[in-house]
Amino acid sequence: MELDFERCYRAVDSRDQRFDGWFYTGVTSTGIYCRPSCPAITPKRQNVRFFPSAAAAQGVGLRACRRCRPDAAPGSPLWDVRADVVGRAMRLIADGVVDRDGVPGLASRLGYTERHLHRMLRAEMGAGPLALARAQRAQTARILIETTTLSMAEIAFAAGFGSVRQFNDTLREVYASAPSDLRTTRGAQQASTGAGTIALRLAYRPPLHAGALLDFFAVRALPGVDEVRDGTYHRGLRLPHGTGEVALTPAAGHVAATLRLTDVRDLAPAVARCRRLLDLDADPAAIDATLAADPALAPAVAAEPGIRVPRAVDGFEMAVRAIIGQQISLASAQKTLTRLLLSAPTTHDHVDHEVVATDSGVSGQQLHDQPGRAGGRRGRGTAGGLRGFLGAEELLALPDSGFGMPVGRRETLRGLARAVVDGSVDLAASVDRLEATRRLLALPGIGPWTANYLAMRAFGDPDILLGTDLAVRRGAAALGLTDNPTNLDRYAERWRPWRSYATMRLWRAA
C-alpha cells in the first residue's frame, strides 16, 4: 500500500485521531512506532517513515510506543469496505484463523496458494500473514500480562504462541521489554479491578451514536441470547474454543467490553467479533460527509452523527433471523425466534478462566461481572446466563413442533442449516460477498431481500440498499423521497459507497 508522505505527516503534526489505524508512524531516531495522534513531540521529517500496519513497523525493528499504545488503535476502515482477498485475509487473521489453522488454513479458506497470499499481503500491508498474526498475538499477550495474574506460560498459549520461548522473544522485540517487566509496570492495577471478568476498552473513531445501536439491539433481543440493560448490551457468544458472554457499554472515546470466556484462547476472536458487531472500525466522518451532501439526509446526519450499521457475531444466527423475519412484522419474528430457542435443549457451560484486563492498560472505570439476566432467567447460557444462538447442527436436531412456522419456512431453515454443515454455504464475515450471495440465492426460500440483509449485517457490505423493505420505503417517504423501490434504488446511487448506512437512517426515519 502506497502512503502519501505529505498527507500522513500533516496528520501526525496535527495529531489527528481520525487517522489512527489507517497507518503507523515509525521514528527511526528513537526506534519506536506510534499512532498518528501520539501526543509526543512531532518528529523531524528525515526521521519519519510510514507503515500500513503495526506488523510492517515491527518488521524493520521498531517497537511499540508505550505512551500512545499504537496496537490498541481502531482497525483500518479499509477492511470494512474492501471485499477483496486482502480485506478478507485481514478479517480472518483478526479472528485468529492463523493461530488455529496456520497459514495453510488461511490460504485454503481464501482459495489461494500460501506463496501468492504472502505476496499480496506484503504488497498491501508491508508484512506477510505470519507477521500480521504475530503482531496480534503480542497485543493480546500484553493485555493479559499487564492486568491479570495468569502465569506467563498460560498467557503465552492463550495468546496463540507456539512456545514460551517464542512468546518471550516476540514481546522483547515488539515492546523492548521482558514480559515480567510489562507486568511490573502495571502490576498495581491488578488488585484494583478485581476478579471475574476480562475488561477491555474498544477504541473507535468518533462520533459514535451509541443510542441508535442500543435501540436497534433492544427491540431484537432474544431470551438467553442477548439483552439491553442499563445502557449496556449483553450477549452470549459462540467462539472457536467454547462459549462466552460480553457486556458492551459505550463511553466517552471508547466502548467498555466486559468478557467472560470458557477458554482465554478466544480473547482475540471475541474482541474482533465485538468490534465488528458495533461497527467500530468504520470511518463516520467520511460516511456522514457523503450522506450529508444529499439535502434529504443532511438534517438527519446533522441531528444524529455517527450512525453505525449493527453487524453480527454469528452469521448463521443472522441468517435465521432474516429468514424468519421475511414478510412478517418484527414483533411476530421475535415471538417465533423465542419459541425456536425455547424448544432447544438448555445447556450450562462452566467458565474455566476468569481474569481481568484492560485494552488500553489503564482501567477507566470499575467493571463488574453481570450474573445472569434480569429476573433470574437463565435460558440457554453459561454460568452468567447468556449463550450464543443455536448452531446449525442444533437447529437440524429440533422437531417439527419446535419451529412454529409454515412448513415452507421451516424447510428453508433446515436447507440453510444443511448447507452450512456440509460447507456449501459460508456465513462468516470473511467470505467472498458476491459468491456467498449467489449461493444463498440458490437455496429454496431465500430471495434478494434476505441475501442483501445478510450481505449488509453478516458480511459487512457497506453499500447495500434494502429498497423493497417496507420500513425503508416508509422512511424514504417520511424524508420526502420516493417510496417506489425502483426509483429509490436509482436515487440512492448518490449515496454510494455507503448505502448500508443510508438504509439505517431510513429505518430510523420510519
N, C-alpha and C positions, 0 to 999 in steps of 0.2 A: 504494500500500500504506500503510495507516494503522499508525503505530508508536506504542505506548503510551509516553508520555514517562517516567512514573514507573518503569516496568519497565526501560526502556532506561537510565535514569540510574542505577538501582541496580546494573545490570550493569557500567556504566562505573566507578562508585565502588568496586566490589569487584574490578575488573579481571578479570572472569570470561571466561576463554578460550573457554568453550562458545558464547559469542555472536559470536565472530569470524566474519565473513562473513554473519551474519544482518542486521546493519545497520552503519552507519558514523557516527561521531561528528564533527560539524562544530563547530569552536570559532571563533566569529565574532570574538573579541578578538585571536586570533593569525592567523586566515586559513588554518588548516590543518584537515584531517580525519584521523581516526585510527581504528584498530580499537578495540573496547571494552576490550581488555586492555592498551592502551598504558600503559607504566609512568610516564608523566608525571603531574604533579600533577593531580588531578581538577578540571576547570574549574568555574566557578560556573554555577549553573543558568541564569541570564539570558544567559549567553554560549554556550549549547549548542543545537544543532539536530541532529536525527537524520535519516539518509537511508537509503533501502533499497538503494542501490547507490553504488559509487565514482563512477560517471558522473554521478549526481544531485548529489553533493557538488561535483564539478568544474564542473558546470553553473552553480553560483552563485558561482564564482570561487575556491573553496577549493583549496589544493594539498595533496598527499600528505605526511603526516608522515614525516620521514627516520629517525625513531627506531623506530617500530613497523611501518613498511612495510605500510600497510593494503592495498595492491594485491596483496600476497603472501599474504593470509589465505585460509583454506579457503573454497570456494564455499558458497553457501547450500544447506542440505539441502532446501529447498523444491523445487528443480529435480529432485531425485531422486523426490520424492513426487508432484508435480503433473504431470499429463499433459495439461493444457490448453494453449491456444495460447501463452500467455506462457512457460510452462515449456519447451515445445518450441522457442520462439524463442531463449530463453537458451542452450539446448544447442547450437543451430545457430550462434549468434554466437560461442560459445566455440570451436567447431570451425572458425571462420574463414570461414563462408559469406559474410558481408558483405564481407570483404576480397576474396574470389574472384569473387562474383557481384553484389555491390552489394545495396542494399535491395530493388530489384525481384526479384532472385533469391531473397532471403529470403522476401519476401511470396508469391512463386509457390510455393515449397516448402510454405508453410503454408496456401495456398488463400485468402488474404485480400488486400484492396487495401492498397497502401502506407499510405494515409491511415488506414485503420482499424487496421492493425498499429501504426502510430506512436501512435495514441490509446490503445490497450490497454497498450503498454509504458510510456507516460508515466504512465498511471494507476497501474500496479503498481510500476514501477521508478524513477519520477521522471525518466526520460530516454528518448529515442527510440532506435531501432536504430543510427543513425549515432553517437550519443554513447556508447552502450554498446560498440560496436566500437572507437571511438576510445580509450576507456579501456583496452581490452585491448591495442591497438597500443602505447600508451605503456608499459605494463608490459613487454611483450615487448622493446621498444626499450631500456628501462632495463637489463634483464638482459644484453643483448648489449653495451651501451655500457660498463657498469661493469667487466666482466671479460673482454672479448675485444679483439683487435687489428683487427677488421674496420673498414674506413673508415666514416665517418658515412653516406655515400651508400649503401653496401652494407647497413648496418643499417636505414636508412630504408625501403628496398624490401623487405628481408627481414621487417620488422615489419608490412608491409601498407600503408604510407603511399604516397600517390599522387605525392608530390614531396618533395624535400629541404626545401623551404620549409615545407610542411605539417608535416613532421617536426620542424623546429626550433621552429615556433610552438607546436605541441602540447606538446612537452616543457617549454618555458618556462612555459606556462600550468599544467601539471599539477605540475611539480616546482619551479617558480620558479628554475630553473637552465638555463643553456645546456647542450646535450648535451656539449660539450667539458668543462664544469665537472664533470659527473657522472663522466666518465672520469678526470679528475684526482683526484677524491675517492677513487676505488677503484683507481687505476692500479697500486698496488703489488701487488695480488693477482694480476694477470695473469701475472706471471712465476712465482708460487709454485704455480700449479695445473697448469702445463704444457699442451701442445697435444695434440690428438687426440680431444677429446670436448666435448660441451655437458653440463655438470653442473648440476643444479638440486636444490633442496630442495622437496619437495612437502609442504605443511602438511596436517595433519588434526586432527580433534577426538579427543582421547584418550577412552577407551582404544582401542587397535588390537591385535587378536590376529593378529600377523604370522605366527605359526607355522601357523595354520589356513589362511591364504591360500597360503603356500608349499607346504604339504602338498597342497592341492587342485590347484595347478598342476603339482606334481611328478609325480603319478600320471597326468596327462593330457598330458604333454609329448610333442611330436612332433619327429622329426629335421628339422633345418633350419628349424624354426619357433620353438620355444621350449625352454627347459630351466631347471631349478633347480640351481644350483651354489654351494656355499659360502655358503649363506644369502642368495643373490641370485637373483632371477628375471630371466632373459634372454629376450627375444623379438624377432622381426622385426616390422616394421610396414609396411603399405601406406598411404601418405599421399597427399594431393591432388596434390603435385608430384613424387613419387618414392617411394623406399623408405627405410627406416631401421632402426636397431636401438636397443633400450633395455635397460639393466640397472637393476633396481629393488631397492634394498637398504633394508629397514626399519631405522630408527634411532630413538633417543630423540627424540620430538617431531616427527619428520618422516620422509619416505621419500627417500633419496638416489636421484636418477634420473640416469643417465649415457646421453646420447643421441648417436647418430651418424646424421646425416641427409645424403641426397644433395642436398637443397635446404633452406637455412635458412629459407625461407618457411614450411616445415612445422613450425616450432618450436611455435607456439601450438596447432595441431591435435594435435600429438604430445603435448603436455602435457595437453590436455583429455582425450585418449583414455587416457592413463596414469592420470589421476585417476579416470576412470570405471572402468577395469579393476580398480583396487584399492578402489573404492567409498569414496574418501577424503572425499567431501563429506557422508557420512552423519552422522546425529546419534546416536551409540551410546548416550548417556545416556537419550534418550527411548525408543529401541528396547528396550534392556535393561530399563528400568523396566516397560514393558508386558508383556514376556515373563516377567519375574521375578514378576509378580503371579499367575502360574499355578504352583501348588505342584509340578506335574510338571516344569516347566522351571527353576524357581528354583535348584536345586543346580547345574545346568549353566551358568546365567548367572553365578552367583557364582564358579564354578571357572574359567570362560573368558569374561570380559567382553570386549566389543568385537569379537565375530564379525561379519565383513562378508560381503556377497554378491559373490563374484568375478564381474565382469561381462565385457564383451567390447570389444576394439578393432576388431573386424570382424564385422558382423552376418552376412555370408554364411558366414564360417568357422564361426560358432556354429550356423548352420542345418545345414550339412553334418555337423558333429559330432553334432547332435541326431538327424538322420535316420539316420545310420549307427548311432548308439547305441540306437535303438529296439529293445526286446525282446532285446537281447544283452548280454553282460557287458561291463564296462569294458575288460578285457584284450582281448577279441575286437574291440571297436570300435577300440582303439589299433592292432591289427595291420592292420585294414582301412584305416584312415586312413593309416598309414605306407605301405602298398602304393600307395594313391592318390597320395600325394605323390611317391614314388619313380618313378611312371610319368610324371610331368610333366617337361618339359624343364628342365634346370638352367641358371639364368642367374646372372650375377655383375654387379651394378651398381656402378659406380665412385662412391665417396663424394667429391663435389666440394668440400664445405665441412666442415672440421673445426675447431671452435672451442671455447673453454671459457667457461662462465658459471655463475653460481650464483643461484638464485631469490631468496635472502634477501640477496644482496650480501655475504655472509660465508661463506667456504668452511669447513665444519665438519670435513672430512676430505679427504685427497687421494684422488681418484677416477681410476683409470687405465683406459684402454681395454682391453677384453677381446677379443683377436683370436681369433675362431673358437670352435668347440666343443671340448670335451674330447676328446682322442684324435685331433684333427686333422680330424674330419668336417666338411665344409663344407655339404653339402646344397644346397638352393635358397637362396642367400644373397647378401648384399652382401659387400664386401671383408672384413667381420668374421665372416662365416659364417652369419648368420641372415637370414631374409627373411619377409615376411608369408605368409599362407596363400594357396592357389590363388584366383584370381579366377573369377568366373562364366564369362567367356569361355574361360579356360584349361581349366576343367572340361569345357566343351562340346567342346573340341578333343581330349579324351582318347579313345582307342579303347576298345571294349568290354572288352578284356583288362585294361585298367588299373584297373578298378573292383573286381574280386574280390569280388563280392557277388551276391545273387539279382537276376534281371532286373527285378523289380518295384521294388526299392530303387534300382537304377541309374537307372531311368526317372524315379523320383521326384526324384532329384538333378538329372537333366537338365531336368525340368519346372520345378524351382525355379530353376535357372540361367537358363533361357529367360525366366522371369517377371522375374528381376532385370535381365537385359539389356534387355528391352523396357520396363521401368519399371512393369509392372503390380504388382510387389511391391517394397516399400522395406523394407530391413532395418536402417536407421540408427537410432541411439538416439533421434533426434528425431521419430520417426514418431508418428502418432495410434495409440496402442496397440490400441484396440478395432478400428479399421479394418484395421490390419496383421494382427491375429489373424484377423479374418474372411477376409481374402484368403488367408492361409496355409491355413486350413482348407478353402478351396475347391480347393486343389491336390490331385490324386490322390496318396494315400500319406501325407499329413500329417494326423495326428489330434490330439486335445486335448492329450496329454502333450507332444508336440513343440512345438505352438504355445505352450503355457504355459511350457515350458522356455525358449523364445526370449523370451517376454514378461519373464521373470524376469532372464535373463542378458544378452540383446542389447538389449531395450528399456528395461530398468531399472525394471520394475514392482516396487515393494517389497512387494506384497501378493498373492503367488502361492503357493498350497499345491499341491505335486505329490502329491496324496493317493493316486493309484494307483501311484506309483513304489514298486518293491519295497524299495529301501533306506530310503525314508521310512517305509514300513509297519513294517520291522524296527526302525527307530529308535524309532518310537512304541511298539512292544511292549516294547522294552528300557527305556523310561521308565514302563512301566505303563499306557500309554494304549491305546485300541482301535486295532487294525490294520485294521479294516474301513473301506474308503475313504469310504463314505457317512457313517458315524458319525464318522470322523476329520474330515471336512470340516465337519460340524456342530459338533464340539467346537472346531475351530480358529477359530470366529467370535470367540472371546475374544482371539485374537492379532492381530486387525486393528488398524492397517493395516500390520502388519509380518510377514505370514505368509511372505514370502520368507526372512526371517531365521530364522523358526521352522523352515522347511524345511532350512536349512543346519545348524541344531542337531540336527534329527532325523537327517540324514545322518551327522553326527559321532557321534551316539549309536549308530548302526548299526555 
